[in-house]
Amino acid sequence: QVQLVESGGGLVQPGGSLRLSCAASRNILGIYTMGWYRQAPGKQRELVADIATGGSTNYADSVKGRFTISRDNANNTVYLQMNKLKPEDTAVYFCNVRTWSGQRYWGQGTRVAVSS
């Protein structure tokens, strides 16, 4: 059974930090990119950041300089370090894995709320 297990969401004050983790099950073969999307209430799901097998990264403009994505290829795990969080970062964050063959897998989502 394919699984993406996410952790690390929660409530944080503006300016605070959170670290999200996502572990992909080992039966997902040929992983190309691992990343994070988010969906705020009433908005479409959007890419936050992703990272390819070789380490190249891609960030949404709104999070550049504040968020850092990293990856542990040996353990099929991706991390998102989120610093200087803003209320507009409030959303459900979804882990995403894309394989070289084009298959996509999604996590169940973890909620991040930024509020004072």
N, CA, C and O of each residue as an XYZ file, in Angstrom:
464
protein
N       0.847     -1.183      0.000
C       0.000      0.000      0.000
C       0.890      1.242      0.000
O       1.791      1.380      0.827
N       0.615      2.143     -0.949
C       1.392      3.377     -1.038
C       0.930      4.339      0.042
O      -0.266      4.566      0.225
N       1.894      4.897      0.752
C       1.553      5.854      1.797
C       2.520      7.007      1.823
O       3.723      6.843      1.623
N       1.969      8.186      2.075
C       2.778      9.355      2.389
C       2.327      9.797      3.773
O       1.173     10.180      3.965
N       3.230      9.746      4.725
C       2.878     10.063      6.104
C       3.477     11.405      6.469
O       4.696     11.576      6.507
N       2.598     12.346      6.734
C       3.017     13.715      7.026
C       2.966     13.978      8.517
O       2.195     13.357      9.249
N       3.800     14.910      8.955
C       3.770     15.337     10.352
C       4.347     16.736     10.456
O       5.039     17.204      9.553
N       4.055     17.400     11.569
C       4.698     18.666     11.859
C       3.825     19.899     11.783
O       4.289     20.995     12.096
N       2.583     19.756     11.380
C       1.723     20.931     11.331
C       1.330     21.390     12.725
O       1.646     20.736     13.719
N       0.634     22.524     12.787
C       0.181     23.024     14.075
C      -0.126     24.495     14.034
O      -0.210     25.106     12.969
N      -0.295     25.057     15.221
C      -0.590     26.478     15.376
C       0.674     27.199     15.828
O       1.358     26.755     16.751
N       0.974     28.304     15.178
C       2.171     29.068     15.509
C       1.858     30.546     15.369
O       0.992     30.936     14.586
N       2.558     31.356     16.125
C       2.379     32.804     16.044
C       3.109     33.365     14.834
O       4.078     32.766     14.366
N       2.665     34.490     14.328
C       3.396     35.128     13.219
C       4.864     35.339     13.592
O       5.194     35.750     14.704
N       5.731     35.042     12.621
C       7.162     35.129     12.864
C       7.773     33.847     13.362
O       8.996     33.721     13.430
N       6.940     32.899     13.710
C       7.424     31.624     14.232
C       7.848     30.658     13.150
O       7.851     30.982     11.963
N       8.207     29.455     13.589
C       8.721     28.434     12.671
C       8.024     27.102     12.899
O       7.582     26.792     14.005
N       7.938     26.329     11.837
C       7.473     24.950     11.896
C       8.289     24.135     10.904
O       8.815     24.665      9.926
N       8.385     22.843     11.170
C       9.046     21.939     10.235
C       8.105     20.802      9.903
O       7.650     20.070     10.783
N       7.819     20.665      8.615
C       6.969     19.569      8.144
C       7.850     18.431      7.649
O       8.920     18.646      7.081
N       7.370     17.220      7.878
C       8.057     16.028      7.380
C       7.066     15.154      6.627
O       5.877     15.117      6.945
N       7.572     14.463      5.639
C       6.744     13.521      4.882
C       7.598     12.325      4.510
O       8.613     12.453      3.826
N       7.169     11.159      4.974
C       7.873      9.921      4.657
C       7.050      9.122      3.661
O       5.886      8.808      3.910
N       7.662      8.799      2.534
C       6.990      8.023      1.502
C       7.317      6.545      1.674
O       8.454      6.179      1.972
N       6.319      5.712      1.483
C       6.550      4.284      1.648
C       7.528      3.775      0.582
O       7.617      4.324     -0.516
N       8.246      2.726      0.931
C       9.339      2.244      0.077
C       8.844      1.541     -1.174
O       9.644      1.226     -2.054
N       7.528      1.285     -1.277
C       7.033      0.653     -2.498
C       6.721      1.673     -3.594
O       6.201      1.308     -4.649
N       7.029      2.931     -3.355
C       6.958      3.922     -4.434
C       8.320      3.916     -5.114
O       9.326      4.338     -4.544
N       8.323      3.425     -6.350
C       9.599      3.267     -7.053
C       9.824      4.407     -8.024
O       8.876      4.976     -8.565
N      11.063      4.728     -8.236
C      11.401      5.721     -9.246
C      10.958      7.125     -8.897
O      10.453      7.847     -9.757
N      11.139      7.527     -7.638
C      10.733      8.877     -7.245
C      11.608      9.917     -7.941
O      12.836      9.819     -7.939
N      10.964     10.895     -8.526
C      11.680     11.990     -9.195
C      11.653     13.243     -8.314
O      12.698     13.697     -7.848
N      10.471     13.795     -8.089
C      10.378     14.956     -7.222
C       9.555     14.644     -5.974
O       8.643     13.817     -5.994
N       9.903     15.323     -4.905
C       9.107     15.312     -3.677
C       8.856     16.774     -3.317
O       9.738     17.620     -3.463
N       7.663     17.056     -2.853
C       7.381     18.455     -2.589
C       6.165     18.674     -1.721
O       5.551     17.742     -1.203
N       5.845     19.951     -1.585
C       4.730     20.369     -0.752
C       3.843     21.335     -1.525
O       4.319     22.254     -2.192
N       2.565     21.101     -1.418
C       1.553     22.014     -1.926
C       0.742     22.479     -0.720
O       0.801     21.878      0.353
N      -0.004     23.541     -0.910
C      -0.894     23.983      0.148
C      -2.215     24.491     -0.438
O      -2.296     24.937     -1.582
N      -3.229     24.401      0.400
C      -4.541     24.879     -0.013
C      -5.181     25.625      1.147
O      -5.467     25.061      2.203
N      -5.393     26.910      0.912
C      -6.063     27.743      1.910
C      -7.564     27.704      1.645
O      -7.985     27.392      0.531
N      -8.365     28.012      2.638
C      -9.820     27.999      2.449
C     -10.245     28.887      1.289
O      -9.856     30.053      1.213
N     -11.037     28.335      0.397
C     -11.548     29.095     -0.727
C     -10.563     29.334     -1.850
O     -10.860     30.056     -2.801
N      -9.387     28.728     -1.744
C      -8.369     28.926     -2.781
C      -7.969     27.600     -3.401
O      -8.239     26.529     -2.858
N      -7.319     27.698     -4.552
C      -6.837     26.498     -5.220
C      -5.550     26.005     -4.569
O      -4.806     26.768     -3.953
N      -5.318     24.723     -4.724
C      -4.070     24.155     -4.236
C      -2.916     24.736     -5.057
O      -3.006     24.853     -6.280
N      -1.838     25.097     -4.368
C      -0.701     25.695     -5.048
C       0.595     25.042     -4.589
O       0.704     24.544     -3.468
N       1.568     25.059     -5.487
C       2.886     24.542     -5.150
C       3.559     25.477     -4.154
O       3.549     26.696     -4.325
N       4.137     24.900     -3.128
C       4.957     25.657     -2.181
C       6.428     25.497     -2.551
O       7.152     26.475     -2.740
N       6.845     24.245     -2.647
C       8.238     23.953     -2.997
C       8.347     22.497     -3.382
O       7.602     21.649     -2.891
N       9.294     22.216     -4.274
C       9.617     20.818     -4.541
C      11.109     20.677     -4.770
O      11.828     21.650     -4.995
N      11.548     19.423     -4.705
C      12.972     19.127     -4.832
C      13.122     17.842     -5.636
O      12.457     16.841     -5.369
N      13.996     17.891     -6.607
C      14.229     16.735     -7.455
C      15.295     15.827     -6.844
O      15.969     16.184     -5.877
N      15.423     14.655     -7.433
C      16.363     13.667     -6.908
C      17.775     14.223     -6.821
O      18.500     13.939     -5.868
N      18.165     15.010     -7.807
C      19.512     15.560     -7.826
C      19.716     16.746     -6.907
O      20.840     17.215     -6.730
N      18.629     17.235     -6.321
C      18.750     18.326     -5.360
C      18.272     19.673     -5.848
O      18.236     20.625     -5.068
N      17.904     19.786     -7.105
C      17.421     21.079     -7.582
C      16.058     21.387     -6.962
O      15.217     20.502     -6.802
N      15.862     22.640     -6.623
C      14.658     23.044     -5.894
C      13.864     24.089     -6.669
O      14.370     24.770     -7.562
N      12.614     24.178     -6.287
C      11.690     25.118     -6.905
C      10.800     25.649     -5.791
O      10.232     24.867     -5.029
N      10.669     26.985     -5.684
C       9.874     27.593     -4.626
C       8.846     28.558     -5.201
O       9.083     29.202     -6.223
N       7.714     28.647     -4.535
C       6.773     29.713     -4.844
C       7.407     31.033     -4.428
O       8.135     31.097     -3.438
N       7.127     32.072     -5.180
C       7.710     33.385     -4.871
C       7.368     33.829     -3.456
O       8.171     34.479     -2.787
N       6.178     33.475     -3.013
C       5.701     33.949     -1.710
C       6.468     33.358     -0.528
O       6.380     33.873      0.587
N       7.217     32.284     -0.765
C       7.930     31.646      0.352
C       9.443     31.702      0.206
O      10.169     31.272      1.102
N       9.919     32.224     -0.909
C      11.366     32.299     -1.107
C      12.019     33.113      0.005
O      11.534     34.179      0.385
N      13.123     32.590      0.512
C      13.832     33.271      1.584
C      13.315     32.948      2.972
O      13.948     33.296      3.969
N      12.164     32.282      3.045
C      11.586     31.941      4.348
C      11.488     30.425      4.542
O      11.679     29.926      5.651
N      11.198     29.713      3.489
C      11.028     28.254      3.556
C      12.215     27.574      2.887
O      12.784     28.078      1.918
N      12.570     26.415      3.431
C      13.638     25.614      2.856
C      13.181     24.168      2.760
O      12.747     23.573      3.746
N      13.284     23.610      1.557
C      12.924     22.212      1.354
C      14.195     21.382      1.298
O      15.206     21.806      0.738
N      14.131     20.203      1.882
C      15.273     19.290      1.836
C      14.745     17.863      1.739
O      13.555     17.599      1.911
N      15.662     16.968      1.463
C      15.223     15.611      1.137
C      16.267     14.597      1.591
O      17.470     14.838      1.485
N      15.802     13.478      2.088
C      16.646     12.353      2.450
C      16.285     11.220      1.505
O      15.313     10.499      1.732
N      17.065     11.064      0.453
C      16.729     10.076     -0.574
C      16.768      8.650     -0.028
O      15.978      7.800     -0.438
N      17.675      8.398      0.883
C      17.819      7.040      1.410
C      16.571      6.593      2.167
O      16.262      5.403      2.227
N      15.857      7.562      2.744
C      14.681      7.234      3.540
C      13.384      7.736      2.920
O      12.341      7.742      3.573
N      13.448      8.160      1.655
C      12.245      8.638      0.965
C      11.491      9.677      1.786
O      10.265      9.625      1.893
N      12.226     10.617      2.361
C      11.616     11.611      3.232
C      11.929     13.014      2.736
O      13.043     13.303      2.300
N      10.927     13.876      2.810
C      11.105     15.267      2.429
C      10.697     16.138      3.601
O       9.760     15.819      4.332
N      11.405     17.232      3.771
C      11.173     18.159      4.871
C      10.895     19.555      4.319
O      11.369     19.919      3.243
N      10.130     20.313      5.063
C       9.906     21.720      4.735
C      10.097     22.529      6.015
O       9.267     22.488      6.923
N      11.201     23.259      6.066
C      11.444     24.154      7.186
C      10.820     25.490      6.862
O      11.171     26.127      5.869
N       9.888     25.915      7.706
C       9.157     27.152      7.456
C       9.493     28.152      8.555
O       9.179     27.941      9.727
N      10.129     29.231      8.158
C      10.511     30.291      9.100
C       9.769     31.576      8.773
O       9.221     31.732      7.681
N       9.758     32.479      9.717
C       9.110     33.783      9.526
C       7.693     33.608      8.980
O       7.301     34.259      8.012
N       6.949     32.735      9.606
C       5.606     32.433      9.122
C       4.686     33.635      9.235
O       4.780     34.439     10.162
N       3.794     33.731      8.260
C       2.832     34.823      8.162
C       1.416     34.251      8.209
O       1.207     33.079      7.894
N       0.450     35.070      8.598
C      -0.930     34.579      8.603
C      -1.367     34.029      7.240
O      -2.164     33.094      7.172
N      -0.851     34.603      6.176
C      -1.225     34.127      4.832
C      -0.625     32.775      4.497
O      -0.949     32.208      3.453
N       0.236     32.242      5.346
C       0.742     30.878      5.154
C      -0.230     29.838      5.717
O      -0.019     28.637      5.552
N      -1.270     30.291      6.366
C      -2.266     29.372      6.924
C      -2.933     28.573      5.814
O      -3.490     29.142      4.874
N      -2.873     27.262      5.930
C      -3.421     26.375      4.891
C      -3.253     24.931      5.340
O      -2.612     24.642      6.350
N      -3.841     24.047      4.570
C      -3.528     22.629      4.696
C      -2.388     22.334      3.724
O      -2.466     22.646      2.536
N      -1.348     21.738      4.247
C      -0.164     21.435      3.450
C      -0.163     19.957      3.076
O      -0.332     19.082      3.925
N       0.030     19.705      1.796
C      -0.010     18.343      1.260
C       1.350     17.957      0.709
O       1.969     18.696     -0.057
N       1.790     16.798      1.115
C       3.005     16.228      0.542
C       2.675     15.624     -0.823
O       1.601     15.054     -1.016
N       3.591     15.753     -1.748
C       3.398     15.212     -3.097
C       4.657     14.523     -3.566
O       5.766     15.019     -3.370
N       4.478     13.392     -4.177
C       5.596     12.660     -4.773
C       5.278     12.409     -6.242
O       4.169     12.000     -6.588
N       6.242     12.652     -7.081
C       6.073     12.380     -8.528
C       7.179     11.436     -8.970
O       8.349     11.633     -8.643
N       6.796     10.413     -9.714
C       7.781      9.456    -10.185
C       8.255      9.816    -11.585
O       7.666     10.655    -12.266
N       9.327      9.164    -11.993
C       9.864      9.379    -13.331
C       8.831      8.976    -14.402
O       8.864      9.506    -15.512
N       7.952      8.082    -14.094
C       6.938      7.650    -15.058
C       5.723      8.572    -15.063
O       4.793      8.366    -15.843
N       5.726      9.595    -14.191
C       4.645     10.563    -14.194
C       3.550     10.328    -13.177
O       2.598     11.106    -13.109
N       3.662      9.264    -12.376
C       2.638      9.029    -11.352
C       2.794     10.033    -10.211
O       3.902     10.438     -9.858
N       1.660     10.417     -9.650
C       1.665     11.348     -8.525
C       0.958     10.719     -7.329
O      -0.059     10.041     -7.467
N       1.514     10.959     -6.177
C       0.907     10.486     -4.942
C       0.779     11.672     -3.990
O       1.612     12.579     -3.980
N      -0.288     11.641     -3.191
C      -0.565     12.742     -2.271
C      -0.696     12.229     -0.836
O      -1.199     11.133     -0.588
N      -0.229     13.054      0.095
C      -0.476     12.777      1.500
C      -1.869     13.235      1.894
O      -2.611     13.793      1.086
N      -2.206     12.989      3.149
C      -3.552     13.304      3.615
C      -3.704     14.770      4.013
O      -4.819     15.258      4.194
N      -2.586     15.463      4.146
C      -2.607     16.878      4.493
C      -2.365     17.100      5.970
O      -2.812     16.330      6.820
N      -1.645     18.174      6.254
C      -1.414     18.568      7.641
C      -1.695     20.069      7.738
O      -1.275     20.854      6.889
N      -2.410     20.439      8.786
C      -2.884     21.814      8.888
C      -1.854     22.703      9.553
O      -1.281     22.360     10.588
N      -1.630     23.860      8.934
C      -0.753     24.886      9.503
C      -1.587     26.140      9.702
O      -2.216     26.640      8.769
N      -1.583     26.636     10.917
C      -2.318     27.857     11.231
C      -1.355     28.867     11.850
O      -0.651     28.570     12.815
N      -1.340     30.061     11.274
C      -0.466     31.127     11.768
C      -1.360     32.247     12.285
O      -2.035     32.934     11.519
N      -1.349     32.409     13.589
C      -2.260     33.380     14.197
C      -1.734     33.795     15.560
O      -1.091     33.013     16.261
N      -2.016     35.025     15.917
C      -1.652     35.506     17.247
C      -2.836     35.324     18.214
O      -2.730     35.670     19.391
